[in-house]
Amino acid sequence: MKTLLKKIFLALTLFCVFSCVTAGAQTIIFIEEDGILKRPITDEERCISYTQLSPFGRNLWVDAGITAGAAGGYITALALKATMDFPDFNGTIYDREAVPSIDQWAMRPYNKALDVTGTVTCALDMVAFPLATFGLEFLFGNLPKQDGITVGLMYVESVLLTQALKDLIKICALRVRPYMYFDDYDEGAIEYHDFEFSMPSGHTANAFMGASFLSYVFCAYYPNSAWKIPVVATSYAFAFGTAALRMLSGNHFFTDVLAGAAIGTLCGFGVPFIHTFLEKPNARKRTASSGNPVLELSALPLGVQVTVLF
C-alpha cells in the first residue's frame, strides 16, 4: 500500500507541476543567453528554433487535458491493482499447448540475469538517453529555454500516457507470463500477482516510447545534424534489445512485446505530433512572412529589457 501511495503521489505531483508550467509564458519570448558549457556549434548543428518557428508548441487546455487524462488513467490502474481480487496461482504449471502457436517459439523459463539486464536497457532508453541528449544541448546553449520546457512537458505526457495504457491493458488482459509454463518461474511474482500481467510488455512499451520520442523530437529540432542517425540507431537498438531480453528472460510472449512496442511508439510519437499543431510562441525569432509581433524579454544587471519585433 505504501508503494501504491508513493506512485499516486508522484503522478499527482507531475500533473500539478507541469500543468502549472503550461499556464505561463504562452506569448512571451525569452532571449537566450550563452550556454553553461562551451563548445563550437556549426550551422548544421544549430537548433532550428533559433532561426525559425519552433517545431512544437504548447496550449494550456490541451496540455492540461493530456496530462490529467494520462495521470488519471495511471492512478486508476494503480488503484485497481491494489484493490482487485486477482486469481491466485494454485501451484500447477500451466499447459504450454494452450498457448497460441505464434507465441510458443519464444517461450522461455525465468532468467533473473536477463530480467535485470532488460530493466537496465529499458531505463537507459526511457530516461538516460533523452535526458542526456536534450540536457547537454540545453547546457551547451543549443536548446532555447522555452523549447526545453516544451520538451520536458511532452516527455512527461508521453511517460504518463504510456504507463496508463499499458497498465490498464494488463489488468484487462490478465495473461500469465511465459515462465509460468516451466518449473523455473519467478517465485517473487506470485505474491503480488505480477505473474499474470504479461500483456503487454511494459518494459518494451517504455523503451519504444523513449526511442520514438527521442528520435522524433531530436530530428525535428536538429534536422541537419550529423547526430541524427547515431541518435535514432542507438535508441532503437536499445528498444529492440529490451524487447528481445524480455522474451529471453521468460517474462513475455512475442505478441506481448509487439503490443508493448506499438503502445510505446504511439505515445512517444503521438504526443509530440499533437504539439506540432499547437501555437508556437516560444521561437526566438519569427519567420519574416509571419507578420506577427514578438515580445522579447532579457535580463539586464539593473532591470529588464523589453523589445517588440514586427
PyMOL commands that set and color helices and strands:
alter all, ss='L'
color gray80, all
select helices_A, chain A and resi 2-23+48-50+60-83+96-98+101-104+112-139+145-173+178-181+188-191+194-196+202-221+228-248+254-275
alter helices_A, ss='H'
color red, helices_A
select strands_A, chain A and resi 29-30+294-300+303-309
alter strands_A, ss='S'
color yellow, strands_A
deselect
rebuild
show_as cartoon
